[in-house]
Amino acid sequence: MSQKNESTLLIVSLLFTVGILGAGYWFFTRQNPNAVTNLLPSPQASVETPLPSPASPGQASEFPLPTAVSPGTTVKIDGSTSMVGINQALKQAFESKFANTIVSTNARGSSKGIDLLLNGRVDVAAISRPLTAPEQSKGLVAIPITKDAIAVIVGEKNPFRNSLTRKQISNIFTGVTKNWSAVGGTNAPIQVYNRPLESGTRSAFQETVLEGSNFGTTPNIKTMPQDGTTLLIQQLGTNGVSYATSVQASRQKTARIVPIDNLKPEDKNYPFLRFLYYVYKTPASEPVKAFLGYATSPEGQATIANPDK
């Protein structure tokens, strides 16, 4: 075969191949209009890096458990009334483990504890709410110490013996519901006793229970002049309602915890949970490192879980 004939045959073969491919492409796209789009590489999805979740109590602390603490070491703590029992239990255990050390504790409210820490008057603030962004910007660091349940409480002589729903509680504390008969109780006015503004438990209740809504300002809602679970319980009588850390409320003989959606604070799915924190100002002093290292160690966590042992 001549070179000219070979060239002609090659051209015909190429044209035939292109025709077959073109016909196949036309048929494929007519049968599936999205085929071309599907064959193209998709743009890479935008993936946001999730924010780190707060460490849980019992996880490894940034401060190790000290093997020894210098005699004469002192640690001053002030803050949440919800942490009185925890502070006292850790004080006794720390002083017992490390001779000639002193841990002094007070409970004037979470916000007061923060103020005292910023002013250098205490070493550690005990708070029952997360730190705010402005507080963090001042060099404060919060370490979660334990989980806590917020309990809704009534006086032991209150005739209301039912469970409340989350919506019913919200309506009571925002001033919508003012009579016990509206939630299945007797025909009696509801008297709400609220904690003062500096209370961390108040902040946590507003965020967790009221989902950010403001407390009511109706005449049946009274704000206590100072924070303290015992003071609240003394006011409850037969128609009062308030809230407290469940550990403290469960030890009171003159108050009763109201189930939420038929769940008690010790139940697995109880809805009103929060963290309790110890806060320090950077850089941490050696006494603060020692105390927080003990509080977050397995030994310290066991002390918190069993404060009476």
C-alpha positions as CSV (number, residue, x, y, z in Angstrom):
1,M,0.0,0.0,0.0
2,S,1.3,3.4,-0.9
3,Q,2.2,6.1,1.7
4,K,-0.7,8.2,0.5
5,N,-3.2,5.5,0.9
6,E,-1.9,4.7,4.4
7,S,-2.3,8.4,5.4
8,T,-5.9,8.5,4.1
9,L,-6.8,5.3,6.0
10,L,-5.3,6.8,9.2
11,I,-7.4,9.9,8.9
12,V,-10.6,8.0,8.2
13,S,-9.9,5.8,11.3
14,L,-9.4,8.9,13.5
15,L,-12.6,10.5,12.2
16,F,-14.5,7.3,12.8
17,T,-13.2,7.0,16.4
18,V,-14.1,10.7,17.1
19,G,-17.6,10.1,15.8
20,I,-18.2,7.1,18.0
21,L,-17.0,9.0,21.1
22,G,-19.2,12.0,20.2
23,A,-22.3,9.9,19.7
24,G,-21.6,8.1,23.1
25,Y,-21.2,11.4,24.8
26,W,-24.4,12.8,23.3
27,F,-26.4,9.7,24.3
28,F,-24.9,9.6,27.9
29,T,-25.7,13.2,28.6
30,R,-29.2,13.0,27.2
31,Q,-29.9,10.1,29.5
32,N,-28.4,11.9,32.5
33,P,-28.3,15.7,32.2
34,N,-26.3,16.0,35.5
35,A,-23.6,13.6,34.3
36,V,-21.1,16.2,33.3
37,T,-21.6,18.1,36.6
38,N,-21.1,14.9,38.5
39,L,-18.0,14.0,36.7
40,L,-16.3,17.3,37.5
41,P,-14.4,17.4,40.8
42,S,-16.5,19.1,43.5
43,P,-15.1,22.1,45.3
44,Q,-13.6,21.2,48.6
45,A,-16.0,21.7,51.5
46,S,-15.2,24.4,54.0
47,V,-14.5,22.7,57.3
48,E,-14.6,24.8,60.5
49,T,-12.3,23.7,63.2
50,P,-14.5,23.0,66.3
51,L,-13.8,24.9,69.4
52,P,-12.2,22.7,72.1
53,S,-14.6,21.6,74.7
54,P,-13.8,22.3,78.4
55,A,-11.8,19.6,80.2
56,S,-13.9,17.4,82.4
57,P,-13.2,16.9,86.1
58,G,-10.8,14.1,86.7
59,Q,-8.8,14.6,83.5
60,A,-5.1,15.3,83.6
61,S,-4.5,18.7,85.1
62,E,-2.0,21.2,83.9
63,F,-0.7,21.1,87.5
64,P,0.6,17.8,88.8
65,L,-0.1,16.3,92.2
66,P,2.7,17.7,94.4
67,T,4.9,15.2,96.2
68,A,5.7,17.9,98.9
69,V,4.5,21.4,99.8
70,S,6.7,23.9,101.6
71,P,5.7,24.4,105.3
72,G,4.0,27.7,105.8
73,T,2.2,27.6,102.5
74,T,-1.2,29.4,102.6
75,V,-4.0,29.4,100.0
76,K,-6.9,31.8,100.3
77,I,-10.2,30.8,98.6
78,D,-13.4,32.8,98.2
79,G,-16.4,32.6,95.9
80,S,-19.5,30.5,95.3
81,T,-21.7,29.5,98.2
82,S,-22.4,26.3,96.2
83,M,-18.8,25.2,96.8
84,V,-18.7,25.6,100.5
85,G,-18.7,21.8,101.1
86,I,-16.1,21.2,98.4
87,N,-13.8,23.9,99.7
88,Q,-14.0,22.6,103.3
89,A,-13.4,19.0,102.2
90,L,-10.3,19.9,100.2
91,K,-9.0,22.2,102.9
92,Q,-9.1,19.4,105.5
93,A,-7.6,16.8,103.1
94,F,-4.8,19.2,101.8
95,E,-3.8,20.4,105.3
96,S,-3.8,16.8,106.5
97,K,-1.6,15.5,103.6
98,F,0.8,18.4,103.7
99,A,1.9,19.4,107.2
100,N,2.0,23.1,108.3
101,T,-0.1,24.4,105.4
102,I,-3.2,26.6,105.7
103,V,-6.2,26.8,103.4
104,S,-8.6,29.5,104.3
105,T,-12.1,29.6,102.8
106,N,-14.9,32.0,102.5
107,A,-18.1,32.2,100.3
108,R,-19.2,35.6,99.3
109,G,-20.5,34.7,95.8
110,S,-18.8,33.9,92.5
111,S,-18.5,37.5,91.3
112,K,-17.1,38.6,94.6
113,G,-14.6,35.9,94.5
114,I,-13.5,37.0,91.0
115,D,-13.1,40.6,92.2
116,L,-11.0,39.5,95.2
117,L,-8.8,37.4,92.9
118,L,-8.2,40.3,90.5
119,N,-7.4,42.6,93.4
120,G,-4.9,40.1,94.8
121,R,-6.8,39.5,98.0
122,V,-7.3,35.7,97.4
123,D,-5.3,33.1,95.6
124,V,-8.3,31.1,94.1
125,A,-11.8,32.0,93.2
126,A,-14.5,29.3,93.5
127,I,-17.2,29.9,91.0
128,S,-20.3,28.1,89.9
129,R,-20.5,29.6,86.4
130,P,-18.1,29.9,83.4
131,L,-15.8,32.8,83.2
132,T,-16.9,35.7,80.9
133,A,-14.8,36.9,78.0
134,P,-13.8,40.1,79.8
135,E,-12.7,38.1,82.8
136,Q,-10.6,35.8,80.7
137,S,-9.0,38.8,79.0
138,K,-7.6,39.8,82.4
139,G,-5.6,36.7,82.7
140,L,-8.0,34.5,84.6
141,V,-8.1,30.7,83.9
142,A,-10.9,28.4,85.1
143,I,-10.4,24.7,85.9
144,P,-13.5,22.5,86.1
145,I,-13.5,20.8,89.4
146,T,-16.7,18.8,89.4
147,K,-20.2,18.5,87.9
148,D,-23.2,19.8,89.8
149,A,-26.9,19.6,89.4
150,I,-29.1,22.7,90.1
151,A,-32.2,21.7,92.1
152,V,-35.5,23.5,92.3
153,I,-36.6,23.5,95.9
154,V,-39.7,24.1,98.0
155,G,-40.3,24.1,101.7
156,E,-41.0,20.7,103.3
157,K,-44.5,21.9,104.3
158,N,-45.4,23.0,100.8
159,P,-48.4,20.9,99.7
160,F,-47.1,20.7,96.1
161,R,-45.8,17.2,95.7
162,N,-45.8,16.8,91.9
163,S,-43.1,17.1,89.2
164,L,-42.6,20.2,87.2
165,T,-41.8,20.5,83.5
166,R,-39.0,22.7,82.2
167,K,-41.6,25.0,80.7
168,Q,-43.5,25.3,83.9
169,I,-40.3,26.2,85.8
170,S,-39.4,28.8,83.2
171,N,-42.9,30.4,83.5
172,I,-42.7,30.5,87.3
173,F,-39.3,32.2,87.4
174,T,-40.1,34.7,84.6
175,G,-43.3,35.7,86.4
176,V,-45.8,34.2,83.9
177,T,-47.2,31.6,86.4
178,K,-48.1,33.0,89.8
179,N,-50.4,30.4,91.4
180,W,-49.7,26.8,92.3
181,S,-53.0,25.7,90.9
182,A,-51.7,26.5,87.4
183,V,-49.1,23.6,87.7
184,G,-51.4,21.1,89.5
185,G,-51.1,22.4,93.0
186,T,-53.5,24.0,95.4
187,N,-55.0,27.5,94.9
188,A,-52.2,29.5,96.5
189,P,-49.9,32.2,95.3
190,I,-46.3,31.3,94.3
191,Q,-43.6,33.2,96.1
192,V,-40.3,33.1,94.2
193,Y,-37.1,33.7,96.1
194,N,-34.2,34.6,93.7
195,R,-30.5,34.8,94.4
196,P,-28.6,38.1,94.2
197,L,-26.8,39.3,91.0
198,E,-23.4,38.2,92.3
199,S,-24.5,34.6,92.6
200,G,-22.9,32.2,90.1
201,T,-25.8,29.8,90.7
202,R,-28.2,32.6,89.6
203,S,-26.2,33.0,86.4
204,A,-26.1,29.3,85.8
205,F,-29.8,29.0,86.4
206,Q,-30.6,31.8,84.0
207,E,-28.5,30.3,81.3
208,T,-29.4,26.6,81.8
209,V,-32.9,26.7,83.1
210,L,-34.3,29.9,81.6
211,E,-32.2,29.5,78.4
212,G,-31.0,33.1,78.7
213,S,-34.4,34.7,79.4
214,N,-34.5,37.3,82.2
215,F,-36.0,36.6,85.6
216,G,-39.4,38.1,86.2
217,T,-40.0,41.4,88.0
218,T,-43.5,40.7,89.2
219,P,-44.3,41.4,92.8
220,N,-44.2,37.7,93.8
221,I,-40.5,37.5,92.8
222,K,-38.1,38.6,95.6
223,T,-34.3,38.9,95.2
224,M,-32.5,38.0,98.4
225,P,-30.1,40.7,99.8
226,Q,-27.3,38.1,100.1
227,D,-26.5,34.7,98.7
228,G,-26.9,31.5,100.7
229,T,-28.9,28.3,100.5
230,T,-29.8,28.3,104.2
231,L,-31.1,31.8,104.0
232,L,-33.3,30.9,101.0
233,I,-34.7,27.8,102.7
234,Q,-35.7,29.8,105.8
235,Q,-37.9,31.9,103.6
236,L,-39.7,29.2,101.7
237,G,-42.6,28.5,104.0
238,T,-45.7,26.7,102.4
239,N,-45.8,28.6,99.1
240,G,-42.2,29.6,98.3
241,V,-39.9,28.2,95.6
242,S,-36.2,28.7,94.8
243,Y,-33.1,26.8,93.5
244,A,-29.8,25.6,94.9
245,T,-27.0,23.2,94.2
246,S,-28.5,19.8,94.7
247,V,-25.8,18.6,97.1
248,Q,-26.7,21.3,99.6
249,A,-30.4,21.0,99.0
250,S,-30.4,17.3,99.6
251,R,-28.9,17.8,103.1
252,Q,-31.6,20.2,104.2
253,K,-34.4,18.8,106.3
254,T,-36.7,21.7,105.9
255,A,-36.6,21.8,102.1
256,R,-37.6,19.3,99.4
257,I,-36.3,18.9,95.8
258,V,-38.9,19.1,93.1
259,P,-38.4,16.5,90.2
260,I,-38.0,18.0,86.7
261,D,-39.9,16.0,84.1
262,N,-40.1,13.2,86.7
263,L,-36.3,13.2,87.0
264,K,-34.3,13.7,90.2
265,P,-30.8,15.4,90.3
266,E,-29.1,12.0,90.7
267,D,-30.8,10.6,87.6
268,K,-28.7,10.1,84.4
269,N,-30.8,12.4,82.1
270,Y,-31.5,15.2,84.7
271,P,-31.5,18.4,82.6
272,F,-30.0,21.1,84.8
273,L,-26.3,20.3,85.1
274,R,-23.3,22.6,85.2
275,F,-19.6,22.7,86.1
276,L,-18.1,24.1,89.2
277,Y,-14.7,25.8,88.8
278,Y,-11.6,27.0,90.6
279,V,-10.1,30.1,89.0
280,Y,-6.5,31.4,89.2
281,K,-4.7,34.4,87.7
282,T,-1.7,33.8,85.5
283,P,1.0,33.2,86.2
284,A,0.0,30.7,88.9
285,S,1.9,30.9,92.2
286,E,3.5,27.8,93.7
287,P,0.8,27.5,96.5
288,V,-1.9,27.8,93.7
289,K,-0.2,25.1,91.6
290,A,0.1,22.8,94.7
291,F,-3.6,23.2,95.7
292,L,-5.0,22.9,92.2
293,G,-2.7,20.0,91.5
294,Y,-4.2,18.2,94.5
295,A,-7.8,19.2,93.8
296,T,-7.7,17.8,90.3
297,S,-5.7,14.6,91.2
298,P,-7.5,11.3,91.7
299,E,-7.1,11.7,95.4
300,G,-8.6,15.2,95.4
301,Q,-11.5,14.1,93.2
302,A,-12.2,11.3,95.6
303,T,-12.3,13.8,98.4
304,I,-14.8,15.9,96.5
305,A,-17.0,12.9,95.6
306,N,-17.0,11.7,99.3
307,P,-16.6,14.8,101.4
308,D,-17.8,13.2,104.6
309,K,-15.2,10.4,104.6
